[in-house]
Amino acid sequence: MKPPTPPHHKGAAGMADAATAPALPEAPPKPGLVKRLVLPLVLLLSGAAAGAAGSYFMPVLLPASQQAKPPAPKVAPLEYVEIPNSFTANLKDTGRFVQVKIAISTQGGEPVVEAVKRHQIAIVAAVLDILADSTEADLSDPGGRDKLTRRMRLAINDVLQRKSGVAGVDDVFLTNFVMQ
């Protein structure tokens, strides 16, 4: 009987098999579950971050001619409303009086114009209060008159806001001014 061949030693037949058989490449190990889930997730998140950064910084990078311009807000045309009343009030510090006529301007459209007409009595009362609180020194120079018209505008807008919920008077004009 032939003695058994040790496993590390191949006989002549074993040598022939090794020489003629092509060498098989070793199969790569299968990636683990963590690697199969983490890699696509990392790629997805980095792609999303790149897209978000691109959309955030793109307007900055584009020249002004290529940037989207927001639509211009629609503004009603400038309208003037004359208050038909003539306002007469005694000045606060002297026996003199002042008489004025006013007109307002607005770009608030028909709602503001209608509110001015509807609440004219309350507007007249507010303007008379401002005139009665004025002094001769307040009204003697053009700067004082500018301050007076600003106070009137604020008071008229306050009346309109309280009474009708709109406040769109842009300016008040003195169409007549007499101080005696």
Contacts in CASP RR format, 6 or more apart in sequence:
PFRMAT RR
TARGET T0000
AUTHOR 0000-0000-0000
METHOD contacts of the structure
MODEL  1
MKPPTPPHHKGAAGMADAATAPALPEAPPKPGLVKRLVLPLVLLLSGAAA
GAAGSYFMPVLLPASQQAKPPAPKVAPLEYVEIPNSFTANLKDTGRFVQV
KIAISTQGGEPVVEAVKRHQIAIVAAVLDILADSTEADLSDPGGRDKLTR
RMRLAINDVLQRKSGVAGVDDVFLTNFVMQ
5 11 0 8 1.000
10 17 0 8 1.000
10 18 0 8 1.000
59 67 0 8 1.000
59 68 0 8 1.000
75 107 0 8 1.000
75 108 0 8 1.000
76 107 0 8 1.000
76 108 0 8 1.000
76 109 0 8 1.000
76 110 0 8 1.000
77 107 0 8 1.000
77 109 0 8 1.000
78 105 0 8 1.000
78 106 0 8 1.000
78 107 0 8 1.000
78 170 0 8 1.000
79 105 0 8 1.000
79 106 0 8 1.000
79 107 0 8 1.000
79 108 0 8 1.000
79 109 0 8 1.000
79 113 0 8 1.000
80 103 0 8 1.000
80 104 0 8 1.000
80 105 0 8 1.000
80 173 0 8 1.000
81 103 0 8 1.000
81 104 0 8 1.000
81 105 0 8 1.000
81 106 0 8 1.000
81 113 0 8 1.000
81 116 0 8 1.000
81 117 0 8 1.000
82 101 0 8 1.000
82 102 0 8 1.000
82 103 0 8 1.000
82 175 0 8 1.000
83 101 0 8 1.000
83 102 0 8 1.000
83 103 0 8 1.000
83 104 0 8 1.000
83 116 0 8 1.000
83 120 0 8 1.000
83 123 0 8 1.000
83 124 0 8 1.000
83 127 0 8 1.000
85 101 0 8 1.000
85 120 0 8 1.000
85 124 0 8 1.000
86 99 0 8 1.000
86 100 0 8 1.000
86 101 0 8 1.000
86 176 0 8 1.000
87 99 0 8 1.000
87 100 0 8 1.000
87 101 0 8 1.000
87 102 0 8 1.000
87 124 0 8 1.000
87 127 0 8 1.000
87 128 0 8 1.000
87 131 0 8 1.000
88 97 0 8 1.000
88 98 0 8 1.000
88 99 0 8 1.000
89 97 0 8 1.000
89 98 0 8 1.000
89 128 0 8 1.000
89 131 0 8 1.000
89 132 0 8 1.000
89 134 0 8 1.000
90 96 0 8 1.000
90 97 0 8 1.000
90 132 0 8 1.000
91 97 0 8 1.000
91 98 0 8 1.000
91 134 0 8 1.000
91 135 0 8 1.000
91 136 0 8 1.000
91 139 0 8 1.000
91 179 0 8 1.000
92 132 0 8 1.000
92 133 0 8 1.000
92 134 0 8 1.000
92 135 0 8 1.000
93 135 0 8 1.000
93 136 0 8 1.000
93 137 0 8 1.000
94 135 0 8 1.000
94 136 0 8 1.000
96 136 0 8 1.000
96 179 0 8 1.000
96 180 0 8 1.000
97 179 0 8 1.000
97 180 0 8 1.000
98 131 0 8 1.000
98 134 0 8 1.000
98 139 0 8 1.000
98 177 0 8 1.000
98 178 0 8 1.000
98 179 0 8 1.000
99 176 0 8 1.000
99 177 0 8 1.000
99 178 0 8 1.000
99 179 0 8 1.000
99 180 0 8 1.000
100 131 0 8 1.000
100 174 0 8 1.000
100 176 0 8 1.000
100 177 0 8 1.000
100 178 0 8 1.000
101 174 0 8 1.000
101 175 0 8 1.000
101 176 0 8 1.000
102 127 0 8 1.000
102 149 0 8 1.000
102 152 0 8 1.000
102 172 0 8 1.000
102 173 0 8 1.000
102 174 0 8 1.000
102 175 0 8 1.000
103 172 0 8 1.000
103 173 0 8 1.000
103 175 0 8 1.000
104 116 0 8 1.000
104 153 0 8 1.000
104 156 0 8 1.000
104 169 0 8 1.000
104 170 0 8 1.000
104 171 0 8 1.000
104 172 0 8 1.000
104 173 0 8 1.000
105 169 0 8 1.000
105 170 0 8 1.000
105 171 0 8 1.000
105 173 0 8 1.000
106 112 0 8 1.000
106 113 0 8 1.000
106 116 0 8 1.000
106 168 0 8 1.000
106 169 0 8 1.000
106 170 0 8 1.000
107 168 0 8 1.000
107 170 0 8 1.000
108 166 0 8 1.000
108 168 0 8 1.000
111 164 0 8 1.000
111 166 0 8 1.000
112 160 0 8 1.000
112 166 0 8 1.000
112 167 0 8 1.000
112 168 0 8 1.000
112 169 0 8 1.000
115 160 0 8 1.000
115 163 0 8 1.000
115 164 0 8 1.000
115 165 0 8 1.000
115 166 0 8 1.000
116 123 0 8 1.000
116 156 0 8 1.000
116 160 0 8 1.000
116 169 0 8 1.000
118 163 0 8 1.000
118 164 0 8 1.000
119 159 0 8 1.000
119 160 0 8 1.000
119 163 0 8 1.000
119 164 0 8 1.000
122 159 0 8 1.000
122 163 0 8 1.000
123 156 0 8 1.000
123 159 0 8 1.000
123 160 0 8 1.000
126 152 0 8 1.000
126 155 0 8 1.000
126 156 0 8 1.000
126 158 0 8 1.000
126 159 0 8 1.000
127 152 0 8 1.000
127 155 0 8 1.000
127 156 0 8 1.000
129 155 0 8 1.000
130 148 0 8 1.000
130 151 0 8 1.000
130 152 0 8 1.000
130 155 0 8 1.000
131 148 0 8 1.000
134 148 0 8 1.000
136 179 0 8 1.000
138 144 0 8 1.000
138 147 0 8 1.000
138 148 0 8 1.000
139 145 0 8 1.000
139 148 0 8 1.000
139 179 0 8 1.000
140 179 0 8 1.000
145 174 0 8 1.000
145 177 0 8 1.000
148 174 0 8 1.000
149 171 0 8 1.000
149 172 0 8 1.000
149 173 0 8 1.000
149 174 0 8 1.000
150 172 0 8 1.000
152 172 0 8 1.000
153 169 0 8 1.000
153 170 0 8 1.000
153 171 0 8 1.000
153 172 0 8 1.000
156 169 0 8 1.000
156 172 0 8 1.000
157 167 0 8 1.000
157 168 0 8 1.000
157 169 0 8 1.000
158 167 0 8 1.000
160 166 0 8 1.000
160 167 0 8 1.000
160 168 0 8 1.000
160 169 0 8 1.000
161 167 0 8 1.000
END
